[in-house]
Amino acid sequence: MTLPPGFSASIFAAEPDVQQPIGIAFDTRGRLWVAENYTYAESSINMDRDLSDRIVILEDTDKDGKSDKRKVFWDRGKCITSVETGFGGVWVLDLPNLLFIPDRNRDDVPDGPPEVVLDGFDRDAVRHNFANGLRWGPDGWLYGRHGILATSRVGHPSAAPAERVSINVGVWRYHPTRKVVEAYANGTTNPWGMDWDENGELFVINTVIGHLWHAVPGIHWQRMFGEDLQSNLYELVPMIADHYHWDTREQWHDIRKIGVSPTTDVAGGGHAHCGFMIYQGTSWPEEYRNSAFTVNLHGHRLNRDTIERKGATYVAHHAPDFMKVADPWFRGVELLQHPDGSVYIADWTDVGECHENDGVHRTSGRIYRVVAGRLDMRKNADVSTWSDSELTQGLVRTNEIYSRQCRLVLQERARAGQDLSAIQETLRKSVESAPEVRNRLRSLWALNAIGTIDESWLIGRLQDSDEHIRAWAVRLLIDGTQVSPLTLDALKTHSQGETGGLVLAYLAAAIQKISSPVDRLRLGSVICAHPVFASDPTLPLMVWYGIEPVVANDPAAALKLAAETKFPKVRQFIARRLVSTPSIRKSSLDQLAKLLSSGDTQARLDVLSGIARGLEGVRKVPAPEGWEATSAALAKDENTEVQRLAKELSVVFGDGHAMEEIKALASNDGAPFEARRQAIRTLVDAREESVAPLLLNLLTHRELGIDAVRGLAAVHHPETGKILVDRFNSLAPPTKFEAANTLASRVEFATAMLQGVGDSKVDRKFISPFLLRQMQTLGNEALSNKVAELWPELKQLSADKQKKIADWKVKLTPKVVEAANASQGRLLFEQSCAKCHRLFGSPMGIGPDLTGAQRSNMHYLLENTIDPSATLGQNYVMTIAVLKDGRVINGIIGAKQEATTTFNTPTGTVVIANDEIEETRISALSIMPEGQLDLLKDQQVADLVKYLQSTEQVPLP
C-alpha cells in the first residue's frame, strides 16, 4: 500500500478470523463488529440459501493494533449486508428483514431470537444492489441505503400493503422510538457508503453515473436508468462533485483487464465506489480533517475529495488520491473511523466484482488499519459507563466518534425512561451561546435525541446568526409526519427574509411535509421569490418536488405562482403539469395564454416550453381564448425559439394557416435541416393527413430520410409498406435500419417486408432479432409462420442456453479472439447493439452502458448476450402496446401520466396518448432479444467479441 508520508497501514484482522466482510461498525467499547456474507453467489444462483451469514466481534485487547479476540455473535443469517449496535442490542440487515437482536446485558450472547423490525426488502431481483449501510444519524434515525435493480415494499411485519413504504434506489431511514420507516432521498445507482460532516449534512457515495451526492430530505437525484417512483418530476438533481474519477474521454475502461490508464489514474482510478467516510478524528494531520474518502473499486485506492458550500447545497473538488493498493484482490467495501482516530478498511478480498460469474472466494477477507505517526494505544473509553454529565461533556469532543457515541447513549437512556432533566438546561444554554457552532449543533442534536425540545424554543432558533443552526431548526421542526400550524406560520414568515441557500433547501424540503395544498404553494412561492437561486441546480427542483402533487388541485394558485416566480424551471413545470392534466387543460391553457401577453421573453419561453412538453403525444387541442392575437404577437418576439414554439402549438390548436407554414418549412430545400426536422416532427405529432406523401418524398434525403421513415411508422398510409420495400435498396444504410423498424410496426407493413425478403428486395441483415420478435407479437398467425419460414434458426433459440454458452467459450479461444477484426466488430455493434447500449461514449440508449461492464469476462459477456432475460432488472421489463390504429410498440415504459405514456424503444422515445392505446401486455422477456449470436457467422461473433473486449474505441472499417 502506498500512503502519504507519515502514514502506515497494517492488517488488523485477516482470514480465517474474518471472511467475506460486507459491513462493519464500532461499539462503545471500540470493538469491531463485522457482517460476514457467505450467501452471495454467482449470477445464476444469486443467493445460496444452503449457506449462512454471521456477525463476528473482533477486539484488540493488548492494544498492539491487531485483533486478538474473536467471537461469533450470531450465525444464522441468510442475506446479511450490514450491522450496527445500539439500544441494548444489535441491528442487522438480514434481507428481507431489518432485525434487532437483543443483548441488553452486553455479554455478547443474544438474549433471545432476533426481532423482525421491518420486512419487505428485496433480496432476489435486486441482486448486488440490495439494502445496506446501517448508520445512526445525528437526528436519532437509523439510516440505510438501497440500490436500483428492484423496488422494496417495506413495513412492519404486520403492515398491510397500503401501509408499506416503497423504497427504490437511494437512502431510507427508521426511527427506533417512533417505529416509522420512510424514504429519505431517491436516486443514483447503487449507493454503498455515506457519512455526515461536522455540520450534520449527509453525503452519499455512488457508482457509475457520478460519485458524490448531498442528501436533503425528499430530494430526487439523477438515476442510472428507469423512472423515479414519484411522477411528474421532469428533472432530477445532479451530483455535487465538479469532477469524475475517470477520464471521461475514455468513459469507463475495463480496468480489470488493462489496469488504469495514465489519464484515468490522475482522475481517480475509475467509476465504481464503495464505502465513504468524512474524517473527523484527531490523530491524522489537520489537512485531512473534514475531507471525504471513498474506496475506488477498479482503481484499487482511496479517493479523497474536499467539500465546500455553494448555492443551496455543496460542491466537491478532487484532492490527491490518499492510498493506492497493489494487491489485485483488494476489494474495499467499507471504511470507518475508530474512536482512537485510526481508520479501518473492510476488504472483501476477491478478484470479481458485483457481477460474479466465476465463483466466490468465500474463505478470504481482510480488515486494514491506517494510522498517522505513532498512535496512542491506551484503552478506549467505554462511553456507556459515563455519567449523564460526562456524556454531555463528551458531546463536544473534537473526536466526532466519541460525540456520536455519547449522543446515542443519551438517546438510549431517554428511551429507557431515565431522568435527564439535570442536563437539559446545560444543553439548551450551549445551543444558545456556546462560542463554536460545532458544539452548539451537537448540543442541539442531543436535546433532540432525549426528546426535550420545545417547539416554540426551536422556532426561535430560526433567527440564529449561523446558517447551520437555522437549517437544523428547520430540519427538526419538520422531522415528524406533518408540520404543525405553529411551525408552518413560522416557516412561511422566516422564508421571506432568509438568504442562506442551505436553509432555503430545507425549507423547500418542508413543503413535502405540509398537508394543505394552499400552504404548500404559499411556502413555495415565498422561496421562489429569491432570484439569486434561480439557476441553482437544486433549489428550484426541490420547490417543484414539493408543490407538484398539489398543482393540479389548485390551478389558480399555481398559475399565480407561475406568474410571480423568479425560478424559470418552476414556471415551466407548472405550465407543463397543468396542460398535461386533461380535466383542467382547457381552463389552464386560457390562463397561460394570458401570461404570454405579459412578462419578459424568458417568461414567455418558460410558459411555451412547458405547454409544448405537456402536450407531447396529444394530437388536437382546442385553442386557448384569444390565441389568434397571442400567437400573432409571439410571432414577432425577439426570441426565435419563442416564435418556433408558438407556431408549433398553433398546429396542435388546429390553426390551418400555421399548419401550411409548417408544411412549407418541412418541404423547403433551402431551410436549415434542424428546422425542417422539427417541422416534420410537428406534422407527425399532429397526424396531419397530407404528411405521408411529404414523408415518402423525403425517403432518400441524406439528412432527413431517417426522420421521414420514423414519421411513417406513426402516420398510417396504405401504400407505405409497398413503397418502403420497393425503395429499400436505394436508402442509406442507417435509414434502412429505421425502415425495417417502421415496417415491423404493423401487420400489413410487416407482410410487405417479409415478401420483400423473399423477393430479395430487402436485405435480411437489416432486420434485427428484436424486430423478428416484435413481428411475432403482432398477433397474426400467417405473419409469425412466415418469420419462422424465413428464419428457421429461430427455432433453436429456446435450446439449452448454458450449453450454448459453453459451446461459444470453446470456440472463442484467446487465439481466435486475438485474430479477429475489432473494426468489423464495431460495425456489427452499431448495426445491432448501439441503438440500446453505449460503448466508448456513443449516445446513451435504453439499455445499460457497457463501457464499465465486465467485458473482459467471457462468461459474463456470453451469458448476458445469449440469455439476457436471466437477470432482468425491473427497469428493463418490456411492455407490448397495441394501438387502436393497428401499430404495435415494444418498449420499456418511461413516464406514465394521466393523458400520455412514454415508451423507450431501441429507436427512440415515443409518447402516445393513452386514449390511442388498445391494450398493453407485460413481457417476461428483456427488451434485448435472445439469439443475437445465432444470426451471425462464427467470424462475425469473434469480431463482435473482440470489439466488446477492446479497451478503447477503434475505427470503423
Secondary structure by P-SEA (a helix, b strand, c coil): ccccccbbbbbcccccccccccccccccccbbbbbbbccccccccccccccccbbbbbbbccccccccccccccccccccccccccccbbbbcccccbbbbbccccccccccccccccccccccccccccbbbbbbcccccccccccccccccccccccccccbbbbccbbbbbbccccccccccccccccccccccccbbbbbbbcccccbbbbcccccccccccccccccccbbbbbccccccccccccccccccccccaaaaaacccccccccccccccccccccccbbbbbbccccbbbbbbbbbccccbbbbbcccccccccccccccccccccccbbbbbbccccccccccccccccccbbbbbbccccccccccccccccaaaaaaacccccaaaaaaaaaaaaaaaaaccccccaaaaaaaaacccccaaaaaaaaaaaaaaccccaaaaaaacccccaaaaaaaaaaaaccccccaaaaaaaaaaaaccccaaaaaaaaaaccccccaaaaaaaaaaaaccccccccccaaaaaaaaacccccccaaaaaaaaaccccaaaaaaaaaaaaacccaaaaaaaaaaaaaacccaaaaaaaaaaaaaaaccccccccccaaaaaaaaaaacccaaaaaaaaaaaaaaccaaaaaaaaaaaacccccaaaaaaaaaaaaaaccccaaaaaaaaccccccaaaaaaaaaaccccaaaaaaaaacccccaaaaaaaaaaaaccaaaaaaaaaaaaacccccccccaaaaaaaaacccaaaaaaaaaaccccccccccaaaaaaaaaaaacaaaaaaccaaaaaaaaaaccccccccccccccccccccccccccaaaaaaaaaccccccccccbbbbbbcccccccccccccccccbbbbbcccbbbbbccccccbbbbbccccccccccccccaaaaaaaaaaaacccccccc
